[in-house]
Amino acid sequence: MAKSKPKKPAPPKKQSPMDKMIAECVKKAQARKKSGQTDREWREQYAKTLKVEDEAAPLSETPFDGTTTRKKTAE
């Protein structure tokens, strides 16, 4: 029998900048969860770092609560 050559590993696909950013955010979120920090704690700390001229909107309980997805009403 002929010896088969070992296969070369496939070169990694080039990621778009958006994919890189998403992957980085996921890694950071997983690290925060391992450390025991909750999402709410992180959002509160992050909100304190933002520079806001006017009164800031209140934090939601989850990242998906709020009025950002509110449908436009006909007047």
C-alpha atoms as an extended CHARMM CRD file, in Angstrom:
* protein
*
        75  EXT
         1         1  MET       CA              0.0000000000        0.0000000000        0.0000000000  PROA      1               0.0000000000
         2         2  ALA       CA              1.1140000000        3.4900000000       -0.7390000000  PROA      2               0.0000000000
         3         3  LYS       CA              1.6040000000        5.8450000000        2.1410000000  PROA      3               0.0000000000
         4         4  SER       CA             -0.7200000000        8.7940000000        2.0780000000  PROA      4               0.0000000000
         5         5  LYS       CA              0.6950000000       12.2150000000        2.7350000000  PROA      5               0.0000000000
         6         6  PRO       CA             -0.5790000000       14.0190000000        5.8210000000  PROA      6               0.0000000000
         7         7  LYS       CA             -3.1490000000       16.6250000000        4.8990000000  PROA      7               0.0000000000
         8         8  LYS       CA             -2.2220000000       20.2370000000        5.3980000000  PROA      8               0.0000000000
         9         9  PRO       CA             -4.5470000000       22.1580000000        7.6990000000  PROA      9               0.0000000000
        10        10  ALA       CA             -6.8140000000       24.5410000000        5.8650000000  PROA      10              0.0000000000
        11        11  PRO       CA             -5.6910000000       28.1440000000        6.0780000000  PROA      11              0.0000000000
        12        12  PRO       CA             -7.9060000000       30.2060000000        8.3750000000  PROA      12              0.0000000000
        13        13  LYS       CA            -10.5720000000       32.2340000000        6.6230000000  PROA      13              0.0000000000
        14        14  LYS       CA            -10.0990000000       35.9690000000        6.6460000000  PROA      14              0.0000000000
        15        15  GLN       CA            -12.6470000000       37.5100000000        8.9590000000  PROA      15              0.0000000000
        16        16  SER       CA            -14.3770000000       40.7500000000        8.2050000000  PROA      16              0.0000000000
        17        17  PRO       CA            -13.8740000000       43.5580000000       10.7240000000  PROA      17              0.0000000000
        18        18  MET       CA            -17.4600000000       43.0290000000       11.9290000000  PROA      18              0.0000000000
        19        19  ASP       CA            -16.8330000000       39.3080000000       12.5160000000  PROA      19              0.0000000000
        20        20  LYS       CA            -13.6450000000       40.1160000000       14.4420000000  PROA      20              0.0000000000
        21        21  MET       CA            -15.4850000000       42.6110000000       16.6200000000  PROA      21              0.0000000000
        22        22  ILE       CA            -18.2920000000       40.1360000000       17.3450000000  PROA      22              0.0000000000
        23        23  ALA       CA            -15.8220000000       37.3600000000       18.2020000000  PROA      23              0.0000000000
        24        24  GLU       CA            -13.9530000000       39.7150000000       20.5460000000  PROA      24              0.0000000000
        25        25  CYS       CA            -17.1870000000       40.7540000000       22.2850000000  PROA      25              0.0000000000
        26        26  VAL       CA            -18.2090000000       37.1200000000       22.7480000000  PROA      26              0.0000000000
        27        27  LYS       CA            -14.8270000000       36.2540000000       24.2740000000  PROA      27              0.0000000000
        28        28  LYS       CA            -15.0530000000       39.2070000000       26.6660000000  PROA      28              0.0000000000
        29        29  ALA       CA            -18.6140000000       38.2910000000       27.6760000000  PROA      29              0.0000000000
        30        30  GLN       CA            -17.6060000000       34.6810000000       28.3460000000  PROA      30              0.0000000000
        31        31  ALA       CA            -14.6610000000       35.8700000000       30.4510000000  PROA      31              0.0000000000
        32        32  ARG       CA            -16.9840000000       38.1450000000       32.4610000000  PROA      32              0.0000000000
        33        33  LYS       CA            -19.3880000000       35.2780000000       33.1060000000  PROA      33              0.0000000000
        34        34  LYS       CA            -16.5100000000       33.0560000000       34.2680000000  PROA      34              0.0000000000
        35        35  SER       CA            -15.3990000000       35.7810000000       36.6710000000  PROA      35              0.0000000000
        36        36  GLY       CA            -18.9060000000       35.9880000000       38.1280000000  PROA      36              0.0000000000
        37        37  GLN       CA            -19.7680000000       39.4630000000       36.8860000000  PROA      37              0.0000000000
        38        38  THR       CA            -23.3710000000       39.7910000000       35.7540000000  PROA      38              0.0000000000
        39        39  ASP       CA            -24.4770000000       41.5330000000       32.5720000000  PROA      39              0.0000000000
        40        40  ARG       CA            -26.3180000000       44.1490000000       34.6090000000  PROA      40              0.0000000000
        41        41  GLU       CA            -23.2000000000       44.9830000000       36.6370000000  PROA      41              0.0000000000
        42        42  TRP       CA            -21.1780000000       45.3220000000       33.4610000000  PROA      42              0.0000000000
        43        43  ARG       CA            -23.7820000000       47.5860000000       31.8160000000  PROA      43              0.0000000000
        44        44  GLU       CA            -23.8830000000       49.8240000000       34.9130000000  PROA      44              0.0000000000
        45        45  GLN       CA            -20.0910000000       50.1560000000       34.9580000000  PROA      45              0.0000000000
        46        46  TYR       CA            -19.9850000000       50.7870000000       31.2180000000  PROA      46              0.0000000000
        47        47  ALA       CA            -22.7330000000       53.4160000000       31.4380000000  PROA      47              0.0000000000
        48        48  LYS       CA            -20.6650000000       55.3080000000       34.0320000000  PROA      48              0.0000000000
        49        49  THR       CA            -17.7560000000       55.5300000000       31.5740000000  PROA      49              0.0000000000
        50        50  LEU       CA            -19.8300000000       57.1570000000       28.8350000000  PROA      50              0.0000000000
        51        51  LYS       CA            -19.6840000000       60.9170000000       28.4770000000  PROA      51              0.0000000000
        52        52  VAL       CA            -23.2250000000       62.2520000000       28.4590000000  PROA      52              0.0000000000
        53        53  GLU       CA            -24.1650000000       65.9040000000       28.2230000000  PROA      53              0.0000000000
        54        54  ASP       CA            -27.8650000000       65.5190000000       29.0280000000  PROA      54              0.0000000000
        55        55  GLU       CA            -29.6810000000       63.1290000000       31.3260000000  PROA      55              0.0000000000
        56        56  ALA       CA            -29.0390000000       59.5430000000       30.2520000000  PROA      56              0.0000000000
        57        57  ALA       CA            -31.8020000000       57.0630000000       29.5330000000  PROA      57              0.0000000000
        58        58  PRO       CA            -32.3900000000       54.5870000000       32.3660000000  PROA      58              0.0000000000
        59        59  LEU       CA            -30.7970000000       51.1610000000       32.0680000000  PROA      59              0.0000000000
        60        60  SER       CA            -33.0470000000       48.2920000000       31.1190000000  PROA      60              0.0000000000
        61        61  GLU       CA            -33.1470000000       44.9950000000       32.9920000000  PROA      61              0.0000000000
        62        62  THR       CA            -31.9830000000       43.1400000000       29.8760000000  PROA      62              0.0000000000
        63        63  PRO       CA            -30.1900000000       44.3910000000       26.7860000000  PROA      63              0.0000000000
        64        64  PHE       CA            -33.3780000000       43.8890000000       24.7720000000  PROA      64              0.0000000000
        65        65  ASP       CA            -35.8280000000       45.8390000000       26.9350000000  PROA      65              0.0000000000
        66        66  GLY       CA            -36.6080000000       49.4150000000       26.1400000000  PROA      66              0.0000000000
        67        67  THR       CA            -38.2180000000       51.5070000000       23.4740000000  PROA      67              0.0000000000
        68        68  THR       CA            -35.6970000000       51.0640000000       20.6610000000  PROA      68              0.0000000000
        69        69  THR       CA            -37.9000000000       48.5210000000       18.9090000000  PROA      69              0.0000000000
        70        70  ARG       CA            -41.1280000000       50.4350000000       19.4410000000  PROA      70              0.0000000000
        71        71  LYS       CA            -43.2100000000       50.6580000000       16.2790000000  PROA      71              0.0000000000
        72        72  LYS       CA            -43.9450000000       54.0390000000       14.8200000000  PROA      72              0.0000000000
        73        73  THR       CA            -47.5170000000       55.0910000000       15.4980000000  PROA      73              0.0000000000
        74        74  ALA       CA            -49.6590000000       56.7720000000       12.8730000000  PROA      74              0.0000000000
        75        75  GLU       CA            -50.9250000000       60.1610000000       13.9020000000  PROA      75              0.0000000000
